[in-house]
Amino acid sequence: MSLRNLTHSSLPPPLTALDRSFAAWLHDQQNCSHASHLWLAALVSHQWARGHACLDLQSLQRQPAELLGWTAEEAHRLPPDCAAVADTLPWTQGEHSPLVRDGQRLYLRRAWAAEQTIRCALQRRIENAVAAPAELEEWLDQLFDAPQDTAGQDKQRQACRLAAMQQVALITGGPGTGKTTTVARLLALLQRAAPTPLRIGLVAPTGKAAARLSESLQKARQGLPAGWGQALPTQAQTLHRLLYSHAGAASGEATLPLDLLVVDEASMMDLEMTASLLQALPPAARLILLGDRDQLASVEAGAVLAQLSDGPLLAAQRVNLLYSHRFDQGSGIGQWARAVQHGPSDELRNLWSQAPQGFTHTEADVTRLSWSTAHGTHVTEMLRDAWGPWWSQLQSGLASGQGLSDAQAHDLIKAFSRFSVLCGLREGPWGVQNLNRLSAQALGLPDTLWCAGRPVMVTRNNAGLGLMNGDVGLCLPRAGATPQDPPTLRVAFPQGADGVRWVAPSRLDAVETVFAMTVHKSQGSEFDHVLLVLPDRPAPVLTRELVYTGLTRARTRLTLWVPQVSVLWQACAQQVVRSGGLAD
């Protein structure tokens, strides 16, 4: 077969130009003998772009449309022998082959190598014996004395006991199940047992998640028995910052100066990031992974936490916390979270019908909107009311004309973070871009990006400024050094528990307005009140995991804006299952 035949019609959409080019490149390196070989190569690329670690050959044979996310008509274009000819692929031979065949899975070599790195690194830690301190049960009694909720604390105690006896531990659970509280007690226990102070690292995939981990650990430390929390670290950082702040770590050398590493929001970790982290972590260091397997997986390829939670590799090293301290049995948000996890059901439909209509309600913690348009006076009024408390606080601070102090900026950032609009889509009338525009209009903000009160999100890591993708700041006039100095427009970002750092707008070249954000961007964040907006028609990204992640960002109040309720049912019926070998 000549490259001339690699046309749009021979490998048609939904395969992309990149998929076709990858197949063509492989063919150019080594001619294949079968047209289906080109399809397989293009499909591996296609699945990688969709977040899968590999192409599942068995599913390709049995249910190709579901596996590939195609329509039945699109799947019908596949050669009938596509999966069957995988045995004769010419590009899987040798230790440096671009593709790897592993049982019924076909990988890009980079993906296969990442999986092997993860598996081997975890297996080494599983095999390393860790002596439990002789006083373990006595210390656990001190840390978990007089439990008010036996069911919840028994699981937390079990997680602490297990992690104290293992070099790697996986602690999962939904919002409010006490993952951070458990880890705080575990760290205090391990510090007490160590002959010398442990070098402990606290990380999360995003800046927002890292900040929340820091805040949660500071609160948890206050609840420890007297004398237990002095050496407990509370300052978390992003995974990127950890890896790139130590020479060689980003390239896979075991150079991280750590005895113990805690990774929060591990569901957001992609395949290659996880592999890089495990390579950089010294073999003797303990590893604790925290996360909620029901949340959205990483934007990049892989579903590391979900597969490790389901598979046998860490079966003896994992504990799932089930008892929610935030959402009791009567909590509407908790009921919604539990119902969504099980897909469309009578329970879910009853919750929808019982939720009061309207944006505000004095008694219910979950309300719903069925407005069929994303425009109009009622939308403007809703957005103005939603941001009203923060906006009034801002106007009060601006009234002096002298600019804002660090303390005022910190309070404004905190006030702003109490509410957020979360969207399933970026574009369209129900998407982030339009809701950001409508929010700015409702508050009377000018069209210019840099004006007092504009909230912005960093969209690309900036190591020079110490800002990461997802960090949120407020554009504010900063007070001068003296009362005579005019205020200067700067962007205030939260720093530590109570501080802020000011950055000149001219130094921020990758930001966007963030009254609204996608549910994906909200992972690792929490807000008192969330307005979750779904579009009026189905879309591939609308899944059970997206709905669950969006509604569990709300601490106390949730408003569901669903113009077509059938879209909600379809989203909850669509569960993401990514192909990969870590569940084996």
N, C-alpha and C positions, 0 to 999 in steps of 0.2 A: 504494500500500500504506500503510495506516495503522499507527501505532505500536502500536495495539491488537493487531495480528497478530504483533508481536514477542514471542511467548510461549515458554515453556519447550519446547513441542513443535516450534515452527518452527525454533529453533536449539538442539537438545537437547545434553545432555552427550555427550562430554567437554568441550564448550565450557562455560566458566565464566560466572558472572553478570557478571564484568568484561568478558568477550568480548562477551556479548550487549548489555551497556550501551554499549560502544564503538560497536557497529554501530547501536544505537538513536540514539546521539548524532549520528553522522554523518548518519543519515536525517533527524534533526530539523533539521540544518543545511541539508541539501539533499536533497530527496526523490530516491530512486532509482527506476528504472523496471523493475527486475528483482529477483526474490527472491534470485537467486544473488549479487547485489551485496552483500546483507547477509551472506551466508555468507563471501564473500571478506574483508570487513572484519573479521568475527569471527575468521576463520582467521589473518589477519595478527597480531592481538592474541594469539591462541593460540600461534603459533610464537614470537613475541617472548618470551612467558613461559617457553617451553621452551629458550630460549637461542639461537634462530635470529635472524639479522639481518634476514631477509626470509621471504616465502612464495614458494617455488620453484614457479612455475606449471606448468612442464614436468613436474616430479615429481608434482605434484598430479593431473595428467591421467593419468600412467602408473602410478604406484604410491602412491596416496593413503594407504593404511594405514601403510606404512613411513615415509613422510614425516611424518605427523602423530602417529605413535606410537599409533595406534588399532587395534582389532580389525577384522577384515574386516566384521563386522556393523555396527560403528560407521561405518566408511568407506562402507558401502553407502547410508547416509542422505544422503550428499552429492548435490546435484543433478548430473545427468550433464553439464551444460553449464557447471559452475562455473568452470573455468579458461578456457573459451572466451569468456565474457562480460567478461573483464578489460579488453578494449579499450573497453568502453562505461561503465566506472566513472565516476560523476560526481565523485568525490572526489580525482581525480588531476590536475585542471586548475589551472593557475596556479602561480606561484612560491611560494605559501604554502599549497598544498594539504596536507591532513592525510596523504594517502597519495601515494606516488611509484611510478610504473611505470617500471622500467628493464629493457628487454628482457623476458626471461622471469621477472623477479623483481618482487614487489610488496612495498614497504617502508612502514613508518611513516616519516614524514619525518625524525624524529629519528635513526633508524637509518641512513637513506640519507645524511643530512648528515654523520654521524659517519664513515661509510665514505669519503665524498668528501674530508673533512678529512684522514683518514689517507693516502689515496692521493695527494693533492696535496702534502702535506707531505713524504712520502717521495720523490715524483717530483722535487721541487725539490732535495732533497739528492742524489739520484742525478745530476742534471744539473750540480751544482756541482763544478767541477774542484778536485781536491786534489793539490797537488804532493808527490810522495813525497820524503823526504829523500835526498840524494845518497848518504849512508852507510847506506842501508837494509839492504843485504845484509851489509855488514860488521857492523852492529849485530845483525842476526839471527843471524849466526855466533856472536857473543858470548853471546846469550841462549839459544841452542840448541846449545851445544857438547857434543860427546861424548854423543850421545843413546844411552840404554840400550835404548830401544824405537823403532827407526827408524819403524815404521809409525805409532805414535801421535804422535811429535814432528813428523814431516813434515806431518801434518794441522794440528797446532798452529802450526807455522811458516807454513804456507799461510794460516791464518786471520789471523795477525799481519800478514803481508805485505798481504793483501787489505784489512784494516781500516785499515792505514796509508795506503792509496791511495784510500780512499773516505770520504765524509762520513757514510755509514750502513753498518752491517755487521750481519749476522744470523749468530750462531754457535750452532748447535744440537748436541745430543748427549745421550746417556743419562747415568746416574749414573757418576761416576768417569772420564769421558772427557777431563777436563782443561779444562773451560770456564773456570773461575776462574783456573787457572794460566796459561792463554793470555791472559786479560784482564790479569792482573798484568804479564806481560811486555809486552803491547801498551801499557798505560798508561805503563810505565817508558820504553818506546821513544818514545812521543809526547811525554812530558815532556822527554826529552833533545832532541828535534827542535824543540821550541817555543822561540822567542826569549825569551818570558817565561813564568813558571809558569802552567800551565793551571788553570782553575777546573773541578774535576772533581766531578761528582755521582754517588753510588752509591745506587741505590734497588732495592727489591723490593716486590711487592704487599702482603706481610704483615710484621708485626714479627718473626716467627720467621724468615722467609726473609731479612730484612734482617740479623738478628743472625748467621745462618749465613754470609751473604756477607762480613760484617765479619771473622768468624773465619777463613774460608777465605783471604781476601786477606792477612791478617796472616801466616798460614803460608806463603803463596805468596811474600810479600815476602822472607822469610828464605832462600828458595831462589834469589833473584836474584844475579847476579854482584856483586861488591863495587862500591859506588858507584852502583848502579842504583836502589836502592829508597828513598832518603832522602825524596824528594818524593811518594812514592806514598800516596794516601789509603787509609784502611782502614775508616772509619766510615760505614756505610750507614744509610739511613733508609727509611721506607715512602713509597710514592708519595703517599698522602694527606698525609703530613706535609710532603713537599716542595712539593706544590701549594698547600697551605693556609698555609704559612709565609711565602709571598711575596705581597704585595698584588697582586691582579689575575690571578695565575696560575690560580687555580681557575675563573675566568670566561673563560679562553681568551686572555688577553693574554700576549704574548711577553716576560715579565718575569723569567724565571729567570736569575739571574746565573751562567751556566755556559758553558764552552767545550766541554765533553764530558760526556755523560751515559751511564752504564752501567745498564741495567735487567736484573736477574736474575729468573729464574722468570717469563719473559714469557708463558708459556702461561696464567698466571693473570690476565692483563690482559684486561678486557672491552672491548667496542667503544667505549663512550663515555669510559671512563677513558683509553684510548689516544689518542683524539682530543683530549681535554683536555690531555694531556701534550704532544702534538706542537704544539698551538697555543701552549702556554706556553713551549716551548723556542725560543730565538732561532734564526733561519734559518741562521746561520753555525755553530751548535754541532754537533759530531759526536754521533752516536747509535749506541750498540752495544747490541743486543738479545741476551740469552742465554736459553736455555731448552731444554726437552725436548718436542718436538711430540707425543710419545706419551702424555704425562701428561694428566690431566683438564684440560679447558678451564675458563674462568672460570665462576663460579656465575652471573654475569650474562650478558647476551646477547653473542654473538660468539665466534669462534675465531680470533683475530687471528694468533697465532703459527703455528698449523697451516696457515692459508690462505696466509700469507706464505711459509711453508716450501715449499708445494706450487706456488704460482703463479709467473708470469713476472716480476712486478714487481721482486723483489729477487733474481732468478736470478744476476746477476753480483756480488751483494753478500753471498752466504751461503756458509758452509762448515759441513758436517756432520761432527763429530768422532765417529769410530766405535770407536776403540780404548779399551776400559775399563781403567784402571789399578787400579780397586777390585775389579772382578770379572774374574779371569782365566778362561781357558777351562775350568778345573776347578772354578770356583766354582758351587755349587748355586744361589745367588741369581741370579748372572749367567745361568745356563742357563734358569732359570725366566723371567727378564725377557725373554730373547730368544724363548723359546717362546711366551709369552703374546702378544707382539707379532704373531705369525702366526696367532693364533686356535687353536681346538681342532685337535689333530693327534696322531699316534701319539707324537711326541716329548713332548708335554705329558702324555699319559696315562702314558707310561713314567716320566717324572719323578715323577708322583704315586705310582705303584706302588712306586718305588724309595725314596721318602722314608720314613725310619723313623717308626714310630708313637711318640708321646710328646712331652712338652713339652721335655724336656732330652735331649741325646744328646752324647756326648763327641767324636764324630768328624764327624758331618754338620752342615752349616750350615743345612740346611732339614729340618724335621720336620713331621709332620702329625698332626692330631687328627680323629677321626671320631665323637666323642661326639655322641649324638643329643639330649642335653638340655643346657640352659644352666644347670642347677642341680645340686646334689648336692655330696657331700663332695670328690670328685675335682676339681671346679671350684674350690672354696674353697681346697683345698691348692695347686693350681696358681697361683692368684692370689697367695696368701700367699708362695709360693716366689719368684714373679716379682719381687715388690716387696721381698723379704727384705733384700737388701744395703742398699738405700736406707733401709728402715725401721729396721734395726739401727743405721745411722749416725745417724739422727734420734734414736732413743732414747738413744744415747750422749751426744749433744749436750744433750738435755733433762735428763739425770741430775743435773746440778749445780744446777738450779733457778734459775740466774742469768740465763737467757736466752741468746740466740745472737748472736755477733758477725757483722759483715758477711762476714768470711772464711768462717765456718761456714755461713752462709746460702748463700753462693755455691757452696760445695762440695756442699751438699745439693741445690741446684737442678741442678747438673751431674750428680750421682748419679741424681736422679729422671729426667733426660732420657735415660738410657741404655736405658730400656725403655718401650714404650708398647703399649697395646691399640688397634688400629685396626678400626673396624667399617664395614660397608657401609651400615648403617641406623642411624637414631637411636632408633627405638622397637621394641618387641617383645622377646622373650626373648634375641635375638642382637644387640640394638642397644646403643647407647652408654649410654642411661639405665640399663638393667638391669646392664650390666657395670660401670658406675660404682658402682652400689649394692652389687653383689657384692664388688667390690674393697674398698670401705669396710668392709663387714661382715667380710671376711677378715682385715683388719688391726685390727679392733676399734674403729674410729672411731665416735664418737657421731653421732647423726642431725643435730645442729646443723651449719650450714654453717661457722661460724667456730670452728675448733678447731685446735690444733697439729697440723700434718702434712697438713691438707687442701690438695690442689692445686686451683687454680682457673684457669679461662680467661676472659679478657675477651671478651664477646660483642658489644660495640658500641664503636666508636671514642669515645675520651674525650680530646679535644684539651687540655682543661684539665689533665689529669694526664699527658699525653704517652703515653697507653696506647692501643693499637690493637686492633681485633678480631683475636683469635687469640693475643695475648700471654698467657703462662702464668707464674703465680707460686705461691709456697708460703706458706700461713698459718703463721707461726712466732712464738714469743715473742722479742721483740727485747731484747737486754741494755740496761739503763739506762746513763746517763752515768757513774754511779759504782756500785761494788759494792753500795751500800746501796739504790739505786733498784730497785724491783720491775720485772720484765720486763713489757713491754707487747705484747699480741697485734697483730701487723702482718702485711701480705702483702709478701713479698720478691719483687721482679721483677729479672731480670738487667739490668744496665746496663753497656754497654761490654764489654771483654774479660774483666775480672776483678771488676767491681763489682756492687753491688746497689742498688736503691732501695726504700725502705719506704713503704708506703701504708696508711693507716688503713682497716680494713674498712668503716667507715661511709661512705667516699667511693666505694666500689665498688658501684654499683647494677645492674650488668649483668655477672654472672659465673656460671659453673657449674662443678661439680666435673669434674675432667678426668683421672681415671685412664684413661679411655677417651675417644677422640674419633673422629669420622667421618674417613674417608679424605680427604674434601674439606678438612677442617680441618687435616690433617697436611701438605698440600702446602707445600713450602719447608722442612720439617723432616727431620731424620735421627735415627735411634736405633740403638744397637748391636744391640738385639734387638727385633723387632716380632712381636706376636701379631696376625695378620690374621684377623678373624672374619667369615665370610659366613653369612647366614641359611639356614634349611632349606627355603626355597622361593624361586622367582624373584621379582624386583622390577625395575621399569623402570630404577632407578638403578644396577643391577649390570651393569657394562659391562667391556669389555676394558681401557679406560683406567683404570677404578677399580681393577681387580685389579693392573695394571701399576704404577700409582702407589703402591698400598698396599705391595706387596712390595719396591719399590725404595726405600722409606723405611728399610729395614734395611741396616746397614753390614756386620755380620758374622753375624747369626743371624736366621732367619725361621721362625716356626711358623705353619702354615696350619690354622685350625680350620674345617673344612668338613663339617657334619653330613650333607649330601647332595651327593655329588660331581657329580651332574648339574647342580646350581646353578652350580658352577664352570665346567663346559663351556658352559653356556648364557650365562654372563656373558662368557666369552672370545670367544664367537661374536657378541656384540652390540657392534658398534663404533659410536661416536658420530660422525656426520657432520653438522655444522651448516651450514645454508644461509647463503650470503653471497657478496659480489662481490669480495672481496679476493684470491681465488685466480685471477681472470681476468687 
